[in-house]
Every structure is written in C-alpha cells, then in structure tokens.
Amino acid sequence: MRCPYCGSLDDKVIESRTMANGESIRRRRECISCGYRFTSYEHIEERPFMVIKRDGRRQPFDLEKLSKGIERALEKRPVPTKVIEQITNEIEDEAYIQGKSAREISTADLGELVLKKLYNIDKVAYIRFASVYKQFSNLDEFVMEVNKLEAKEKQ
C-alpha cells in the first residue's frame, strides 16, 4: 500500500478489524519509511447484474424500474401492494438465478418472467404488460393476445 504522506510502498499492518456488516476489513497501517499511520479498507468488488436490451446495450438491473412497470400494469386493479412487492421480489430472485453464471439477463427473458407472474395474478394486467412488452403495433396483435389468453383459460 502506498503511503499517502511520503509515497513509499513499505508499510506494516498494525491492526485489522472486520467492519460491523462483515463486508469489509479495516486495516491500520504504519509506513516503515516515515512512520506515518493511515487506514485502508478492503472489500469485495462485485460486477453488477446486467440487463441486455433489445438493441444489445447492457445496463445495470434496476429493481425500481421493474417495480414501476409491474405497478403500472396493475394500476387500478384489485391487487394489494403487498402482492406487488412479493411478485417483484420473486421476479428479481428468478432473474438472478436464471442469469447467475453470466451475471446478466436479456429483457426478453425478464419480460417473460413478469408475464408469467402477472398471468397468475391478474389477466388485465397481463394484457397491459404484454401490449407494451411485445410492442403491439396494431389492434389485431392485441386481439390475438386476448384470444390466446381466452384459449388458455378454457383449457
């Protein structure tokens, strides 16, 4: 560790302590060259979980953005806030499990996870989310999705 006072690379650790949350280590050091004492912190640096957009861009997974999309689909529907929080957490967990090795998930896979949850909770919210997620460009596509939903219901 480079001494912040004289720039020397020779130091010794006087004391090490695990921080309260257990995610980092605090080390008191003393420069052998000049005797200056300083503190360093050591922590694990994790790569953020990423979402691969349709155009190939990658951006960090944003739970708030996911939550807002689900809330928008369920707006004015008889679904308690607690259920919305629960399915958001379940989707987050499933996304992390699905993208565990690469630390990333595509928006297509993430959208399918949301649709699966919404289908089980509220069919209107499912259609609302599907219309945005699948980017319906005309009324026929919307009607086809509703017909698929009705066919599933009859089975």
TIVO-2410 file (N, C-alpha, C; in nm, 3 decimals):
# residues 155
REC num residu      c1      c2      c3 atome chaine
REC   1      M   0.087  -0.117   0.000     N      A
REC   1      M   0.000   0.000   0.000    CA      A
REC   1      M   0.091   0.123   0.000     C      A
REC   2      R   0.063   0.217  -0.087     N      A
REC   2      R   0.143   0.340  -0.098    CA      A
REC   2      R   0.109   0.435   0.017     C      A
REC   3      C   0.211   0.485   0.085     N      A
REC   3      C   0.193   0.579   0.194    CA      A
REC   3      C   0.140   0.711   0.137     C      A
REC   4      P   0.028   0.762   0.192     N      A
REC   4      P  -0.026   0.888   0.141    CA      A
REC   4      P   0.060   1.010   0.177     C      A
REC   5      Y   0.153   0.993   0.270     N      A
REC   5      Y   0.239   1.104   0.313    CA      A
REC   5      Y   0.368   1.112   0.232     C      A
REC   6      C   0.443   0.999   0.223     N      A
REC   6      C   0.573   1.004   0.155    CA      A
REC   6      C   0.577   0.925   0.024     C      A
REC   7      G   0.475   0.844  -0.003     N      A
REC   7      G   0.469   0.768  -0.128    CA      A
REC   7      G   0.542   0.635  -0.125     C      A
REC   8      S   0.601   0.600  -0.015     N      A
REC   8      S   0.674   0.473  -0.003    CA      A
REC   8      S   0.576   0.355  -0.009     C      A
REC   9      L   0.625   0.244  -0.063     N      A
REC   9      L   0.542   0.123  -0.072    CA      A
REC   9      L   0.564   0.027   0.044     C      A
REC  10      D   0.654   0.062   0.136     N      A
REC  10      D   0.682  -0.025   0.251    CA      A
REC  10      D   0.598   0.017   0.371     C      A
REC  11      D   0.512  -0.074   0.416     N      A
REC  11      D   0.433  -0.047   0.536    CA      A
REC  11      D   0.409  -0.177   0.610     C      A
REC  12      K   0.358  -0.164   0.730     N      A
REC  12      K   0.320  -0.283   0.805    CA      A
REC  12      K   0.180  -0.261   0.861     C      A
REC  13      V   0.108  -0.372   0.873     N      A
REC  13      V  -0.027  -0.367   0.928    CA      A
REC  13      V  -0.017  -0.374   1.079     C      A
REC  14      I  -0.075  -0.274   1.146     N      A
REC  14      I  -0.073  -0.268   1.292    CA      A
REC  14      I  -0.195  -0.340   1.350     C      A
REC  15      E  -0.310  -0.322   1.285     N      A
REC  15      E  -0.434  -0.379   1.337    CA      A
REC  15      E  -0.529  -0.404   1.220     C      A
REC  16      S  -0.602  -0.516   1.224     N      A
REC  16      S  -0.706  -0.548   1.126    CA      A
REC  16      S  -0.837  -0.572   1.198     C      A
REC  17      R  -0.945  -0.519   1.142     N      A
REC  17      R  -1.077  -0.537   1.203    CA      A
REC  17      R  -1.180  -0.558   1.096     C      A
REC  18      T  -1.268  -0.656   1.117     N      A
REC  18      T  -1.382  -0.675   1.028    CA      A
REC  18      T  -1.485  -0.569   1.064     C      A
REC  19      M  -1.537  -0.502   0.964     N      A
REC  19      M  -1.638  -0.399   0.989    CA      A
REC  19      M  -1.767  -0.464   1.037     C      A
REC  20      A  -1.857  -0.386   1.095     N      A
REC  20      A  -1.979  -0.436   1.158    CA      A
REC  20      A  -2.064  -0.521   1.065     C      A
REC  21      N  -2.073  -0.482   0.938     N      A
REC  21      N  -2.158  -0.556   0.846    CA      A
REC  21      N  -2.088  -0.678   0.786     C      A
REC  22      G  -1.960  -0.697   0.814     N      A
REC  22      G  -1.886  -0.813   0.766    CA      A
REC  22      G  -1.848  -0.809   0.620     C      A
REC  23      E  -1.874  -0.698   0.554     N      A
REC  23      E  -1.847  -0.689   0.411    CA      A
REC  23      E  -1.715  -0.620   0.379     C      A
REC  24      S  -1.646  -0.571   0.480     N      A
REC  24      S  -1.517  -0.508   0.455    CA      A
REC  24      S  -1.425  -0.525   0.577     C      A
REC  25      I  -1.297  -0.502   0.553     N      A
REC  25      I  -1.196  -0.511   0.658    CA      A
REC  25      I  -1.125  -0.376   0.668     C      A
REC  26      R  -1.112  -0.327   0.789     N      A
REC  26      R  -1.041  -0.201   0.815    CA      A
REC  26      R  -0.902  -0.237   0.864     C      A
REC  27      R  -0.799  -0.179   0.803     N      A
REC  27      R  -0.661  -0.207   0.843    CA      A
REC  27      R  -0.591  -0.076   0.880     C      A
REC  28      R  -0.531  -0.074   0.999     N      A
REC  28      R  -0.446   0.039   1.040    CA      A
REC  28      R  -0.306   0.002   0.995     C      A
REC  29      R  -0.240   0.094   0.926     N      A
REC  29      R  -0.107   0.068   0.872    CA      A
REC  29      R  -0.009   0.174   0.919     C      A
REC  30      E   0.118   0.138   0.917     N      A
REC  30      E   0.224   0.233   0.951    CA      A
REC  30      E   0.332   0.222   0.843     C      A
REC  31      C   0.369   0.338   0.789     N      A
REC  31      C   0.474   0.344   0.687    CA      A
REC  31      C   0.609   0.317   0.755     C      A
REC  32      I   0.684   0.224   0.699     N      A
REC  32      I   0.815   0.191   0.756    CA      A
REC  32      I   0.915   0.303   0.731     C      A
REC  33      S   0.901   0.372   0.619     N      A
REC  33      S   0.995   0.479   0.583    CA      A
REC  33      S   0.981   0.603   0.671     C      A
REC  34      C   0.857   0.653   0.688     N      A
REC  34      C   0.840   0.780   0.759    CA      A
REC  34      C   0.763   0.769   0.891     C      A
REC  35      G   0.703   0.652   0.918     N      A
REC  35      G   0.630   0.635   1.045    CA      A
REC  35      G   0.487   0.685   1.042     C      A
REC  36      Y   0.438   0.738   0.928     N      A
REC  36      Y   0.302   0.790   0.918    CA      A
REC  36      Y   0.202   0.675   0.930     C      A
REC  37      R   0.095   0.697   1.007     N      A
REC  37      R  -0.009   0.595   1.024    CA      A
REC  37      R  -0.132   0.633   0.942     C      A
REC  38      F  -0.187   0.534   0.875     N      A
REC  38      F  -0.307   0.559   0.794    CA      A
REC  38      F  -0.396   0.434   0.794     C      A
REC  39      T  -0.518   0.451   0.745     N      A
REC  39      T  -0.617   0.343   0.744    CA      A
REC  39      T  -0.650   0.306   0.600     C      A
REC  40      S  -0.663   0.176   0.576     N      A
REC  40      S  -0.710   0.129   0.446    CA      A
REC  40      S  -0.831   0.039   0.469     C      A
REC  41      Y  -0.915   0.028   0.367     N      A
REC  41      Y  -1.034  -0.057   0.373    CA      A
REC  41      Y  -1.029  -0.156   0.258     C      A
REC  42      E  -1.062  -0.279   0.287     N      A
REC  42      E  -1.061  -0.385   0.187    CA      A
REC  42      E  -1.202  -0.439   0.176     C      A
REC  43      H  -1.255  -0.448   0.053     N      A
REC  43      H  -1.388  -0.505   0.033    CA      A
REC  43      H  -1.393  -0.577  -0.102     C      A
REC  44      I  -1.489  -0.667  -0.115     N      A
REC  44      I  -1.508  -0.743  -0.238    CA      A
REC  44      I  -1.573  -0.652  -0.341     C      A
REC  45      E  -1.520  -0.654  -0.460     N      A
REC  45      E  -1.577  -0.575  -0.568    CA      A
REC  45      E  -1.653  -0.669  -0.660     C      A
REC  46      E  -1.784  -0.656  -0.662     N      A
REC  46      E  -1.867  -0.742  -0.745    CA      A
REC  46      E  -1.907  -0.672  -0.873     C      A
REC  47      R  -1.918  -0.752  -0.978     N      A
REC  47      R  -1.972  -0.698  -1.103    CA      A
REC  47      R  -2.122  -0.682  -1.086     C      A
REC  48      P  -2.178  -0.573  -1.134     N      A
REC  48      P  -2.323  -0.556  -1.119    CA      A
REC  48      P  -2.399  -0.652  -1.210     C      A
REC  49      F  -2.519  -0.690  -1.169     N      A
REC  49      F  -2.606  -0.775  -1.251    CA      A
REC  49      F  -2.659  -0.687  -1.364     C      A
REC  50      M  -2.646  -0.734  -1.488     N      A
REC  50      M  -2.679  -0.651  -1.604    CA      A
REC  50      M  -2.802  -0.704  -1.678     C      A
REC  51      V  -2.869  -0.612  -1.747     N      A
REC  51      V  -2.981  -0.646  -1.834    CA      A
REC  51      V  -2.938  -0.613  -1.977     C      A
REC  52      I  -2.956  -0.710  -2.067     N      A
REC  52      I  -2.921  -0.690  -2.208    CA      A
REC  52      I  -3.046  -0.641  -2.280     C      A
REC  53      K  -3.039  -0.519  -2.331     N      A
REC  53      K  -3.152  -0.458  -2.401    CA      A
REC  53      K  -3.168  -0.518  -2.541     C      A
REC  54      R  -3.279  -0.493  -2.605     N      A
REC  54      R  -3.306  -0.547  -2.740    CA      A
REC  54      R  -3.202  -0.503  -2.842     C      A
REC  55      D  -3.149  -0.382  -2.827     N      A
REC  55      D  -3.050  -0.331  -2.922    CA      A
REC  55      D  -2.908  -0.375  -2.887     C      A
REC  56      G  -2.893  -0.460  -2.785     N      A
REC  56      G  -2.761  -0.512  -2.748    CA      A
REC  56      G  -2.690  -0.435  -2.637     C      A
REC  57      R  -2.743  -0.316  -2.603     N      A
REC  57      R  -2.681  -0.241  -2.493    CA      A
REC  57      R  -2.702  -0.315  -2.362     C      A
REC  58      R  -2.612  -0.292  -2.270     N      A
REC  58      R  -2.624  -0.351  -2.136    CA      A
REC  58      R  -2.637  -0.237  -2.035     C      A
REC  59      Q  -2.723  -0.258  -1.938     N      A
REC  59      Q  -2.736  -0.161  -1.830    CA      A
REC  59      Q  -2.762  -0.236  -1.700     C      A
REC  60      P  -2.725  -0.177  -1.587     N      A
REC  60      P  -2.744  -0.245  -1.459    CA      A
REC  60      P  -2.892  -0.275  -1.433     C      A
REC  61      F  -2.916  -0.391  -1.371     N      A
REC  61      F  -3.052  -0.430  -1.333    CA      A
REC  61      F  -3.105  -0.327  -1.235     C      A
REC  62      D  -3.227  -0.279  -1.262     N      A
REC  62      D  -3.287  -0.175  -1.179    CA      A
REC  62      D  -3.419  -0.227  -1.123     C      A
REC  63      L  -3.418  -0.264  -0.996     N      A
REC  63      L  -3.539  -0.318  -0.932    CA      A
REC  63      L  -3.651  -0.215  -0.932     C      A
REC  64      E  -3.616  -0.089  -0.917     N      A
REC  64      E  -3.716   0.018  -0.915    CA      A
REC  64      E  -3.790   0.026  -1.050     C      A
REC  65      K  -3.715   0.013  -1.158     N      A
REC  65      K  -3.774   0.018  -1.292    CA      A
REC  65      K  -3.868  -0.101  -1.313     C      A
REC  66      L  -3.825  -0.219  -1.268     N      A
REC  66      L  -3.909  -0.339  -1.278    CA      A
REC  66      L  -4.037  -0.319  -1.198     C      A
REC  67      S  -4.023  -0.268  -1.077     N      A
REC  67      S  -4.137  -0.247  -0.988    CA      A
REC  67      S  -4.237  -0.148  -1.049     C      A
REC  68      K  -4.186  -0.040  -1.107     N      A
REC  68      K  -4.275   0.059  -1.169    CA      A
REC  68      K  -4.352   0.001  -1.286     C      A
REC  69      G  -4.288  -0.084  -1.366     N      A
REC  69      G  -4.356  -0.148  -1.479    CA      A
REC  69      G  -4.468  -0.239  -1.433     C      A
REC  70      I  -4.442  -0.313  -1.327     N      A
REC  70      I  -4.544  -0.403  -1.273    CA      A
REC  70      I  -4.658  -0.322  -1.210     C      A
REC  71      E  -4.623  -0.217  -1.135     N      A
REC  71      E  -4.725  -0.131  -1.074    CA      A
REC  71      E  -4.812  -0.065  -1.180     C      A
REC  72      R  -4.751  -0.022  -1.290     N      A
REC  72      R  -4.826   0.041  -1.399    CA      A
REC  72      R  -4.925  -0.057  -1.460     C      A
REC  73      A  -4.883  -0.182  -1.478     N      A
REC  73      A  -4.972  -0.284  -1.534    CA      A
REC  73      A  -5.088  -0.315  -1.438     C      A
REC  74      L  -5.061  -0.308  -1.308     N      A
REC  74      L  -5.162  -0.340  -1.207    CA      A
REC  74      L  -5.238  -0.217  -1.156     C      A
REC  75      E  -5.214  -0.102  -1.218     N      A
REC  75      E  -5.279   0.021  -1.175    CA      A
REC  75      E  -5.432   0.008  -1.182     C      A
REC  76      K  -5.498   0.048  -1.075     N      A
REC  76      K  -5.644   0.044  -1.061    CA      A
REC  76      K  -5.701  -0.097  -1.071     C      A
REC  77      R  -5.620  -0.196  -1.037     N      A
REC  77      R  -5.664  -0.334  -1.031    CA      A
REC  77      R  -5.672  -0.375  -0.885     C      A
REC  78      P  -5.758  -0.472  -0.851     N      A
REC  78      P  -5.776  -0.511  -0.710    CA      A
REC  78      P  -5.665  -0.604  -0.660     C      A
REC  79      V  -5.542  -0.555  -0.665     N      A
REC  79      V  -5.427  -0.634  -0.619    CA      A
REC  79      V  -5.358  -0.555  -0.509     C      A
REC  80      P  -5.344  -0.614  -0.391     N      A
REC  80      P  -5.281  -0.543  -0.278    CA      A
REC  80      P  -5.133  -0.511  -0.304     C      A
REC  81      T  -5.087  -0.403  -0.245     N      A
REC  81      T  -4.948  -0.360  -0.259    CA      A
REC  81      T  -4.852  -0.469  -0.213     C      A
REC  82      K  -4.890  -0.541  -0.110     N      A
REC  82      K  -4.806  -0.649  -0.058    CA      A
REC  82      K  -4.781  -0.756  -0.165     C      A
REC  83      V  -4.882  -0.786  -0.243     N      A
REC  83      V  -4.869  -0.886  -0.351    CA      A
REC  83      V  -4.777  -0.833  -0.460     C      A
REC  84      I  -4.787  -0.704  -0.491     N      A
REC  84      I  -4.699  -0.643  -0.592    CA      A
REC  84      I  -4.554  -0.653  -0.547     C      A
REC  85      E  -4.528  -0.621  -0.422     N      A
REC  85      E  -4.392  -0.631  -0.367    CA      A
REC  85      E  -4.342  -0.775  -0.372     C      A
REC  86      Q  -4.431  -0.867  -0.339     N      A
REC  86      Q  -4.393  -1.009  -0.336    CA      A
REC  86      Q  -4.356  -1.058  -0.475     C      A
REC  87      I  -4.438  -1.027  -0.577     N      A
REC  87      I  -4.405  -1.077  -0.711    CA      A
REC  87      I  -4.281  -1.007  -0.767     C      A
REC  88      T  -4.262  -0.881  -0.731     N      A
REC  88      T  -4.141  -0.810  -0.775    CA      A
REC  88      T  -4.018  -0.879  -0.717     C      A
REC  89      N  -4.022  -0.915  -0.590     N      A
REC  89      N  -3.910  -0.984  -0.526    CA      A
REC  89      N  -3.889  -1.123  -0.586     C      A
REC  90      E  -3.998  -1.193  -0.616     N      A
REC  90      E  -3.987  -1.326  -0.677    CA      A
REC  90      E  -3.924  -1.317  -0.816     C      A
REC  91      I  -3.964  -1.217  -0.893     N      A
REC  91      I  -3.908  -1.198  -1.028    CA      A
REC  91      I  -3.759  -1.164  -1.017     C      A
REC  92      E  -3.723  -1.079  -0.922     N      A
REC  92      E  -3.583  -1.044  -0.902    CA      A
REC  92      E  -3.502  -1.170  -0.869     C      A
REC  93      D  -3.553  -1.252  -0.778     N      A
REC  93      D  -3.483  -1.375  -0.740    CA      A
REC  93      D  -3.467  -1.469  -0.859     C      A
REC  94      E  -3.575  -1.487  -0.936     N      A
REC  94      E  -3.570  -1.575  -1.052    CA      A
REC  94      E  -3.474  -1.522  -1.158     C      A
REC  95      A  -3.470  -1.390  -1.176     N      A
REC  95      A  -3.379  -1.329  -1.273    CA      A
REC  95      A  -3.234  -1.355  -1.233     C      A
REC  96      Y  -3.203  -1.339  -1.105     N      A
REC  96      Y  -3.067  -1.365  -1.056    CA      A
REC  96      Y  -3.029  -1.512  -1.073     C      A
REC  97      I  -3.124  -1.601  -1.047     N      A
REC  97      I  -3.098  -1.744  -1.062    CA      A
REC  97      I  -3.075  -1.778  -1.210     C      A
REC  98      Q  -3.161  -1.725  -1.296     N      A
REC  98      Q  -3.152  -1.753  -1.440    CA      A
REC  98      Q  -3.023  -1.698  -1.501     C      A
REC  99      G  -2.979  -1.582  -1.456     N      A
REC  99      G  -2.859  -1.520  -1.513    CA      A
REC  99      G  -2.737  -1.532  -1.426     C      A
REC 100      K  -2.737  -1.628  -1.335     N      A
REC 100      K  -2.632  -1.639  -1.234    CA      A
REC 100      K  -2.491  -1.650  -1.291     C      A
REC 101      S  -2.470  -1.741  -1.386     N      A
REC 101      S  -2.333  -1.764  -1.434    CA      A
REC 101      S  -2.278  -1.646  -1.513     C      A
REC 102      A  -2.358  -1.583  -1.596     N      A
REC 102      A  -2.311  -1.471  -1.677    CA      A
REC 102      A  -2.332  -1.337  -1.608     C      A
REC 103      R  -2.408  -1.335  -1.497     N      A
REC 103      R  -2.443  -1.212  -1.424    CA      A
REC 103      R  -2.519  -1.115  -1.513     C      A
REC 104      E  -2.602  -1.170  -1.604     N      A
REC 104      E  -2.684  -1.086  -1.691    CA      A
REC 104      E  -2.806  -1.165  -1.739     C      A
REC 105      I  -2.909  -1.090  -1.778     N      A
REC 105      I  -3.031  -1.149  -1.830    CA      A
REC 105      I  -3.082  -1.058  -1.941     C      A
REC 106      S  -3.145  -1.116  -2.041     N      A
REC 106      S  -3.199  -1.036  -2.151    CA      A
REC 106      S  -3.334  -0.977  -2.111     C      A
REC 107      T  -3.371  -0.867  -2.174     N      A
REC 107      T  -3.502  -0.808  -2.144    CA      A
REC 107      T  -3.613  -0.904  -2.187     C      A
REC 108      A  -3.587  -0.987  -2.288     N      A
REC 108      A  -3.687  -1.085  -2.332    CA      A
REC 108      A  -3.715  -1.186  -2.221     C      A
REC 109      D  -3.609  -1.238  -2.160     N      A
REC 109      D  -3.627  -1.335  -2.051    CA      A
REC 109      D  -3.691  -1.270  -1.929     C      A
REC 110      L  -3.650  -1.148  -1.899     N      A
REC 110      L  -3.706  -1.075  -1.786    CA      A
REC 110      L  -3.855  -1.047  -1.809     C      A
REC 111      G  -3.889  -1.007  -1.931     N      A
REC 111      G  -4.029  -0.982  -1.966    CA      A
REC 111      G  -4.115  -1.107  -1.953     C      A
REC 112      E  -4.060  -1.221  -1.993     N      A
REC 112      E  -4.133  -1.347  -1.981    CA      A
REC 112      E  -4.159  -1.383  -1.836     C      A
REC 113      L  -4.060  -1.356  -1.749     N      A
REC 113      L  -4.079  -1.381  -1.606    CA      A
REC 113      L  -4.194  -1.296  -1.551     C      A
REC 114      V  -4.199  -1.169  -1.593     N      A
REC 114      V  -4.305  -1.079  -1.547    CA      A
REC 114      V  -4.440  -1.127  -1.599     C      A
REC 115      L  -4.446  -1.162  -1.728     N      A
REC 115      L  -4.573  -1.208  -1.786    CA      A
REC 115      L  -4.625  -1.332  -1.715     C      A
REC 116      K  -4.535  -1.424  -1.682     N      A
REC 116      K  -4.575  -1.546  -1.613    CA      A
REC 116      K  -4.640  -1.514  -1.478     C      A
REC 117      K  -4.579  -1.421  -1.404     N      A
REC 117      K  -4.633  -1.384  -1.272    CA      A
REC 117      K  -4.767  -1.310  -1.287     C      A
REC 118      L  -4.772  -1.216  -1.382     N      A
REC 118      L  -4.896  -1.139  -1.400    CA      A
REC 118      L  -5.010  -1.227  -1.448     C      A
REC 119      Y  -4.981  -1.326  -1.529     N      A
REC 119      Y  -5.084  -1.418  -1.578    CA      A
REC 119      Y  -5.154  -1.486  -1.462     C      A
REC 120      N  -5.076  -1.524  -1.361     N      A
REC 120      N  -5.134  -1.593  -1.245    CA      A
REC 120      N  -5.208  -1.500  -1.150     C      A
REC 121      I  -5.182  -1.371  -1.159     N      A
REC 121      I  -5.242  -1.277  -1.064    CA      A
REC 121      I  -5.361  -1.201  -1.122     C      A
REC 122      D  -5.342  -1.145  -1.242     N      A
REC 122      D  -5.446  -1.059  -1.299    CA      A
REC 122      D  -5.433  -1.058  -1.452     C      A
REC 123      K  -5.537  -1.107  -1.519     N      A
REC 123      K  -5.532  -1.119  -1.666    CA      A
REC 123      K  -5.530  -0.983  -1.736     C      A
REC 124      V  -5.597  -0.884  -1.679     N      A
REC 124      V  -5.597  -0.750  -1.739    CA      A
REC 124      V  -5.456  -0.691  -1.731     C      A
REC 125      A  -5.391  -0.707  -1.617     N      A
REC 125      A  -5.253  -0.658  -1.602    CA      A
REC 125      A  -5.160  -0.732  -1.698     C      A
REC 126      Y  -5.186  -0.861  -1.717     N      A
REC 126      Y  -5.107  -0.941  -1.812    CA      A
REC 126      Y  -5.116  -0.879  -1.952     C      A
REC 127      I  -5.238  -0.849  -1.996     N      A
REC 127      I  -5.258  -0.790  -2.130    CA      A
REC 127      I  -5.194  -0.652  -2.137     C      A
REC 128      R  -5.209  -0.572  -2.032     N      A
REC 128      R  -5.148  -0.438  -2.032    CA      A
REC 128      R  -4.996  -0.448  -2.048     C      A
REC 129      F  -4.935  -0.537  -1.968     N      A
REC 129      F  -4.790  -0.550  -1.974    CA      A
REC 129      F  -4.747  -0.608  -2.109     C      A
REC 130      A  -4.819  -0.707  -2.157     N      A
REC 130      A  -4.786  -0.770  -2.285    CA      A
REC 130      A  -4.794  -0.670  -2.399     C      A
REC 131      S  -4.891  -0.577  -2.394     N      A
REC 131      S  -4.905  -0.480  -2.503    CA      A
REC 131      S  -4.784  -0.388  -2.513     C      A
REC 132      V  -4.721  -0.359  -2.402     N      A
REC 132      V  -4.601  -0.276  -2.403    CA      A
REC 132      V  -4.478  -0.362  -2.431     C      A
REC 133      Y  -4.467  -0.475  -2.360     N      A
REC 133      Y  -4.351  -0.562  -2.372    CA      A
REC 133      Y  -4.336  -0.619  -2.514     C      A
REC 134      K  -4.447  -0.664  -2.570     N      A
REC 134      K  -4.443  -0.724  -2.704    CA      A
REC 134      K  -4.458  -0.620  -2.815     C      A
REC 135      Q  -4.471  -0.495  -2.775     N      A
REC 135      Q  -4.478  -0.382  -2.869    CA      A
REC 135      Q  -4.584  -0.401  -2.978     C      A
REC 136      F  -4.708  -0.420  -2.935     N      A
REC 136      F  -4.817  -0.435  -3.031    CA      A
REC 136      F  -4.821  -0.311  -3.118     C      A
REC 137      S  -4.827  -0.332  -3.249     N      A
REC 137      S  -4.829  -0.217  -3.340    CA      A
REC 137      S  -4.968  -0.188  -3.395     C      A
REC 138      N  -5.061  -0.284  -3.376     N      A
REC 138      N  -5.198  -0.260  -3.423    CA      A
REC 138      N  -5.297  -0.338  -3.338     C      A
REC 139      L  -5.422  -0.315  -3.362     N      A
REC 139      L  -5.530  -0.376  -3.285    CA      A
REC 139      L  -5.535  -0.528  -3.303     C      A
REC 140      D  -5.501  -0.576  -3.423     N      A
REC 140      D  -5.505  -0.720  -3.449    CA      A
REC 140      D  -5.412  -0.798  -3.356     C      A
REC 141      E  -5.293  -0.746  -3.334     N      A
REC 141      E  -5.198  -0.812  -3.244    CA      A
REC 141      E  -5.252  -0.817  -3.101     C      A
REC 142      F  -5.318  -0.709  -3.062     N      A
REC 142      F  -5.377  -0.701  -2.929    CA      A
REC 142      F  -5.488  -0.805  -2.916     C      A
REC 143      V  -5.575  -0.814  -3.016     N      A
REC 143      V  -5.686  -0.909  -3.015    CA      A
REC 143      V  -5.635  -1.053  -3.016     C      A
REC 144      M  -5.528  -1.079  -3.092     N      A
REC 144      M  -5.470  -1.213  -3.095    CA      A
REC 144      M  -5.421  -1.255  -2.956     C      A
REC 145      E  -5.359  -1.163  -2.885     N      A
REC 145      E  -5.310  -1.193  -2.750    CA      A
REC 145      E  -5.426  -1.221  -2.655     C      A
REC 146      V  -5.534  -1.146  -2.666     N      A
REC 146      V  -5.652  -1.169  -2.583    CA      A
REC 146      V  -5.713  -1.306  -2.616     C      A
REC 147      N  -5.717  -1.341  -2.745     N      A
REC 147      N  -5.770  -1.472  -2.785    CA      A
REC 147      N  -5.684  -1.586  -2.731     C      A
REC 148      K  -5.551  -1.568  -2.731     N      A
REC 148      K  -5.461  -1.670  -2.674    CA      A
REC 148      K  -5.490  -1.687  -2.525     C      A
REC 149      L  -5.513  -1.575  -2.459     N      A
REC 149      L  -5.543  -1.577  -2.316    CA      A
REC 149      L  -5.673  -1.651  -2.289     C      A
REC 150      E  -5.774  -1.624  -2.370     N      A
REC 150      E  -5.904  -1.692  -2.355    CA      A
REC 150      E  -5.890  -1.842  -2.379     C      A
REC 151      A  -5.809  -1.879  -2.479     N      A
REC 151      A  -5.787  -2.021  -2.509    CA      A
REC 151      A  -5.720  -2.091  -2.392     C      A
REC 152      K  -5.625  -2.027  -2.328     N      A
REC 152      K  -5.557  -2.084  -2.211    CA      A
REC 152      K  -5.655  -2.103  -2.096     C      A
REC 153      E  -5.746  -2.006  -2.081     N      A
REC 153      E  -5.843  -2.010  -1.972    CA      A
REC 153      E  -5.939  -2.129  -1.988     C      A
REC 154      K  -5.972  -2.163  -2.113     N      A
REC 154      K  -6.068  -2.270  -2.139    CA      A
REC 154      K  -6.006  -2.409  -2.117     C      A
REC 155      Q  -5.876  -2.418  -2.119     N      A
REC 155      Q  -5.809  -2.549  -2.103    CA      A
REC 155      Q  -5.813  -2.597  -1.962     C      A
***
